[in-house]
Amino acid sequence: MYRSEEMTRKLASEIVKWKYEKPYDLYNYDVDDIEELMSGSYHGILNENHTLVGYFCTGKEAQVPAGSLLRAYDDFSFIDIGLGMRPDLTGKGKGHAFLSFIISQVGLANLRLTVATFNKRAIKLYEKVGFVQIGDSFTNGRTDFQVMTNRCE
């Protein structure tokens, strides 16, 4: 159903055009973010029609900088993942298959992700596939975040 490919400038240019509605607009990229998307840790996710439906990244790019400052990512036994689905596809019951595909690409063991605490829709999905909240939530001054893993501690 899905396939992954390394991020290309064409895919990154498409992603920066995506616009999420409030309050999800904090996930919006702009044209200045193309180089970040091209950093080597991002992958585009395409459907069976070769249409871009989302992306994922791993490593430092998947972490919220404020969390690093607050030592939320000090346990290095985890692989951090970040992900995004094209805005017009969100909230339509496609998240489970999408996230399951990402997990199959990254590997199941010791995954960690960070989610905005207002994003109840995503949190519900993450919990459904086995992620649990660890530690305290933190803020970047505008948004509160929580860290979740698929490994119970």
ChimeraX attribute file (.defattr): number of C-alpha atoms within 10 A of each C-alpha:
attribute: neighborCount
match mode: 1-to-1
recipient: residues
	/A:1	9
	/A:2	17
	/A:3	15
	/A:4	18
	/A:5	12
	/A:6	15
	/A:7	20
	/A:8	16
	/A:9	13
	/A:10	9
	/A:11	22
	/A:12	22
	/A:13	17
	/A:14	14
	/A:15	26
	/A:16	16
	/A:17	12
	/A:18	16
	/A:19	17
	/A:20	16
	/A:21	10
	/A:22	8
	/A:23	9
	/A:24	13
	/A:25	12
	/A:26	13
	/A:27	15
	/A:28	16
	/A:29	19
	/A:30	12
	/A:31	12
	/A:32	9
	/A:33	14
	/A:34	19
	/A:35	12
	/A:36	13
	/A:37	25
	/A:38	16
	/A:39	11
	/A:40	14
	/A:41	17
	/A:42	25
	/A:43	23
	/A:44	23
	/A:45	26
	/A:46	18
	/A:47	14
	/A:48	9
	/A:49	8
	/A:50	10
	/A:51	12
	/A:52	19
	/A:53	19
	/A:54	21
	/A:55	25
	/A:56	25
	/A:57	23
	/A:58	20
	/A:59	14
	/A:60	15
	/A:61	18
	/A:62	19
	/A:63	21
	/A:64	21
	/A:65	14
	/A:66	14
	/A:67	19
	/A:68	12
	/A:69	11
	/A:70	12
	/A:71	10
	/A:72	20
	/A:73	21
	/A:74	11
	/A:75	8
	/A:76	8
	/A:77	11
	/A:78	17
	/A:79	20
	/A:80	23
	/A:81	23
	/A:82	20
	/A:83	20
	/A:84	19
	/A:85	20
	/A:86	16
	/A:87	18
	/A:88	11
	/A:89	12
	/A:90	15
	/A:91	11
	/A:92	7
	/A:93	10
	/A:94	11
	/A:95	18
	/A:96	14
	/A:97	12
	/A:98	20
	/A:99	18
	/A:100	13
	/A:101	17
	/A:102	23
	/A:103	16
	/A:104	9
	/A:105	12
	/A:106	16
	/A:107	11
	/A:108	13
	/A:109	13
	/A:110	14
	/A:111	19
	/A:112	25
	/A:113	24
	/A:114	23
	/A:115	21
	/A:116	20
	/A:117	17
	/A:118	14
	/A:119	12
	/A:120	11
	/A:121	12
	/A:122	17
	/A:123	19
	/A:124	11
	/A:125	15
	/A:126	21
	/A:127	14
	/A:128	11
	/A:129	13
	/A:130	12
	/A:131	20
	/A:132	19
	/A:133	20
	/A:134	16
	/A:135	9
	/A:136	9
	/A:137	17
	/A:138	18
	/A:139	15
	/A:140	13
	/A:141	7
	/A:142	7
	/A:143	12
	/A:144	13
	/A:145	20
	/A:146	21
	/A:147	24
	/A:148	23
	/A:149	23
	/A:150	20
	/A:151	16
	/A:152	11
	/A:153	6
